[in-house]
Amino acid sequence: MAEEGQEGYGNGGSKGKGLMKAKPVVKWEADSESEVNSELSLCLAGKLWITRRFNSNAFMNMITKIWSPSKGMDVKEIDTNLFLFHFFHWKDLDRVVEGEPWFFNKIVVVLNVTGRSRTPRIS
């Protein structure tokens, strides 16, 4: 076991041999939570209301063209029929949310605003 005041982990060796200084894996900064909330405030989670498989790449390409956000967006498939839409400007996100309901190939796209309140913004 390490002596008092020493940091580290033993490697199972005898009496203090093999001690290493512990290095932090992740450094948290005070602003990191607000940065995460800021990023989430520009995201939508969306699920296609369907049980059968479909072409998710076609969906991601088509929905990007249909919504055509002026500042752009990223779309990622995070599970079967479940997508994350990350917008780069809140006006694009609001326009999409206000335009509900959305459909793809006669399939309902259910959207959920993530990480933000639904209070109107003043531009």
Secondary structure, DSSP 4 states (H G I P E B T S, - for coil): -PPTT---B--S-STTTT-B----S----TTHHHHHHHHHTTEEEEEES-SS---HHHHHHHHHHHH--TT-EEEEEEETTEEEEEESSHHHHHHHHHT--EEETTEEEEEEEESS-------
